[in-house]
Amino acid sequence: MITITEAIQSLVPNAPAHYISTTTDEIVGWDVAEVKTGIPQPTQAELDAEVIRLQAVYDSQLYARTRKAKYDLLNQDEMRYDDTKNSTTTWVDAIDAIKVAHPKP
C-alpha cells in the first residue's frame, strides 16, 4: 500500500519538514522548520492522484517481484556449472518454469 509519505517524496523530492496526521493521513504542517524553504505544499488532490499512480505502478510489477523471489531461491551458478559439466538444461528449465508460472502482463 502506497503511503502519503511516498507520494510527497515523489511529487516534492526535496520536501521541507512537515507533519502528517496519523488518523487522517493528511498533511497537518508544511515547511515547519525554523528556516522556511518556500516550497509549496502539494494539494490533497495532487497527493491522492499520486498515491493512485504509484500504486498502479507497484501493482503492475507484481510478476517481476514474484519472479525475483523465485529466482533468488535457485542456486543458479551451481545449476549452470552442473549443466555445463553434464550437458543438461536444468537451469534453463527452472528459469522457463518460473517465467511460465509468472508471465508478464
C-alpha positions as CSV (number, residue, x, y, z in Angstrom):
1,M,0.0,0.0,0.0
2,I,1.5,3.3,-1.1
3,T,1.5,6.0,1.6
4,I,1.1,9.7,1.5
5,T,4.8,10.0,2.5
6,E,5.8,8.1,-0.7
7,A,3.5,10.4,-2.7
8,I,5.1,13.5,-1.1
9,Q,8.6,12.1,-1.9
10,S,7.6,11.5,-5.5
11,L,6.0,14.9,-6.0
12,V,8.4,17.0,-3.9
13,P,11.8,15.2,-3.8
14,N,13.3,17.9,-1.5
15,A,10.2,18.4,0.6
16,P,10.6,20.6,3.6
17,A,9.9,19.4,7.2
18,H,6.3,18.5,7.5
19,Y,3.8,16.7,9.7
20,I,1.3,14.1,8.7
21,S,-1.8,13.2,10.7
22,T,-1.7,9.5,11.7
23,T,-5.5,9.4,11.9
24,T,-6.4,11.2,8.6
25,D,-3.2,10.6,6.6
26,E,-3.2,14.2,5.6
27,I,-0.5,16.9,5.9
28,V,-1.2,19.0,9.0
29,G,2.0,21.0,9.0
30,W,4.2,22.1,6.0
31,D,7.6,23.8,6.0
32,V,7.7,23.7,9.8
33,A,11.4,24.1,10.2
34,E,12.8,27.3,11.7
35,V,14.3,28.3,8.4
36,K,11.5,28.3,5.8
37,T,12.1,26.9,2.3
38,G,9.2,28.4,0.5
39,I,8.5,25.1,-1.3
40,P,4.7,25.0,-1.9
41,Q,2.7,22.2,-0.4
42,P,1.0,19.8,-2.8
43,T,-2.8,19.8,-2.7
44,Q,-4.7,16.8,-1.3
45,A,-6.0,16.1,-4.8
46,E,-2.4,16.0,-6.2
47,L,-1.4,13.7,-3.3
48,D,-4.4,11.4,-3.9
49,A,-3.7,11.2,-7.6
50,E,0.0,10.4,-7.0
51,V,-0.9,7.7,-4.5
52,I,-3.1,6.1,-7.1
53,R,-0.5,6.4,-9.8
54,L,2.3,5.0,-7.6
55,Q,0.0,2.1,-6.5
56,A,-0.7,1.3,-10.2
57,V,3.0,1.2,-11.0
58,Y,3.6,-1.0,-7.9
59,D,0.8,-3.4,-8.8
60,S,1.9,-3.7,-12.4
61,Q,5.3,-5.1,-11.2
62,L,3.9,-8.0,-9.1
63,Y,5.1,-10.5,-11.7
64,A,8.6,-9.1,-11.5
65,R,8.7,-9.2,-7.7
66,T,7.4,-12.7,-7.7
67,R,9.9,-13.9,-10.3
68,K,12.8,-12.3,-8.5
69,A,11.8,-14.1,-5.2
70,K,11.7,-17.4,-7.1
71,Y,15.0,-16.7,-8.9
72,D,16.6,-15.9,-5.6
73,L,15.7,-19.4,-4.3
74,L,17.7,-21.1,-7.1
75,N,21.4,-21.8,-6.8
76,Q,21.9,-20.5,-10.3
77,D,25.7,-20.5,-10.5
78,E,25.8,-24.2,-9.4
79,M,23.0,-25.1,-11.7
80,R,24.8,-23.5,-14.7
81,Y,28.0,-25.2,-13.8
82,D,26.4,-28.6,-13.4
83,D,24.6,-28.1,-16.8
84,T,27.9,-27.3,-18.5
85,K,29.6,-30.4,-17.0
86,N,26.6,-32.8,-17.5
87,S,25.3,-31.4,-20.8
88,T,21.9,-30.8,-19.1
89,T,19.4,-27.9,-19.2
90,T,18.3,-27.9,-15.5
91,W,18.9,-24.2,-15.1
92,V,17.2,-23.1,-18.3
93,D,14.2,-25.4,-17.4
94,A,14.0,-23.9,-13.9
95,I,14.0,-20.3,-15.3
96,D,11.5,-21.2,-18.0
97,A,9.2,-22.8,-15.4
98,I,9.3,-19.6,-13.3
99,K,8.5,-17.4,-16.4
100,V,5.6,-19.7,-17.3
101,A,4.2,-19.6,-13.8
102,H,4.6,-15.8,-13.5
103,P,4.2,-14.3,-17.0
104,K,4.5,-10.7,-17.9
105,P,1.1,-9.0,-18.1
